[in-house]
Amino acid sequence: MIDRLLHTPEGVRDLNISETSKKLELQNRIGSVFHRYGFRDIQTPTFEYYDVFNHERGTVDIREMYKFFDRDGNILTLRPDITPSIARYVSTYFKNEETPIRVCYIGNTFRNGKSYQGKLREFTQAGVELIGINSEDADAEIIAMIINSLSIAGLKKFQIDLGQAGFFKGLTEEAGLDVSEEEELRNFIDEKNFIAVEELLSKYNMSDDLKQVFLDLPKLFGSVEVIEKARKLTNNKKALESLDRLEKVYNILCDYGVENNISFDLGLVNSLNYYTGIIFRGYTYGTGVSIVDGGRYDTLLKQFGKDVPAIGFAIVIDELMSAIERQKISLPEYNIDTLIVYNQQTRKQAIKLSEEFRSNGMNVQIGLLDKNLEENIEYGKKQNIGGIMFLKNHDEVILVNLETMDKSIVAMNELLDRGEE
Ligand SMILES: N[C@@H](Cc1c[nH]c[nH+]1)C(=O)O
């Protein structure tokens, strides 16, 4: 039996000191890219009324949501993603505000996925939403931002797959599928379960040509030529318009000079149902799942009372971090510069020095001298501390650089003079 007192539940985990420090570094880097593109931070609550995320909104499957009651019997949900919360927020607080609105966020999301997938059930998303513009320029801006964010995070090799929800929707409309049939098909395609796709299609009354297009979706993958290939497969107006839009976005991405990170995948469908146009997913080595998801969702905000188009993405920081770790890309860690060890005789000077160092921007730990120098050195090394000042008495202060193990002895006065410089 699992010891529930000492273990965390499946799908959630503690981060140790080094992991936390690296995660915060990543968040800072990515947040600063968001700011450089003129996006501003907002925060929404971790749980909300279930209505914000229910089936109509098109977020994750109801079984994947953590739901509970408040004392008045309202159903609440731990947010499975942040986009519907932003849609609610913007529709409420920016109801009559001019668009565009550019907002960004970093926060935890919760999905109660099937346990055998070994996936995290709580994960941090860093995302942006660009609200109020439906143009290929906005699509390209968002994709360029993803590429910049991942580069600044330290990734060298990654790829953004572009798809079009409109292409798939055009085909399903032509096939006469209703909303739930479309959803079933989309989920099988998303899971890349083409045996189930074939079986499902055999139940529907549609032309063999159209069936074949659905089955060929996984082949519509690769460089920009894929768009031309896809054009030849359909006469559907909506599907063709989607392809035109995709091509225009690609041309703008060439102006950004980021086309090397782009590939196309018209079999890309997202289990989130609110997407209406371009969709994207980012991949890199060292993690089997996507590190970025996003797309255009032009009808979601209308459901909250503000009828404006929108596009956005979210980077899954935890997945990005494990990829970075596996790719052996180093991230700077927060470190403690100095440990000052003192006794009653040297307390006053130790406090003075430590406060001076801190006000100069150094990270300083202090400790009472109850262990000898060797024990302090051992402790400092374990804690990754830069150096030790061992204030035994006024004549003899021992300085140890823990990286080089250089030792020197100085008098207290000299040390205080140095601190004041
Ligand atoms: N909320 C989406 C990502 C996204 C942000 N904006 C648009 N899409 C997700 O969790 O996958």
The ligand as a Gaussian input file, in Angstrom:
#p B3LYP/6-31G(d) Opt

LIG

1 1
 N       -5.390000      26.821000     -23.906000
 C       -4.777000      26.016000     -24.913000
 C       -3.646000      26.750000     -25.567000
 C       -4.119000      28.036000     -26.173000
 C       -3.952000      29.292000     -25.723000
 N       -4.615000      30.086000     -26.578000
 C       -5.143000      29.370000     -27.506000
 N       -4.889000      28.104000     -27.273000
 C       -4.274000      24.710000     -24.286000
 O       -4.318000      24.548000     -23.096000
 O       -3.805000      23.846000     -24.985000

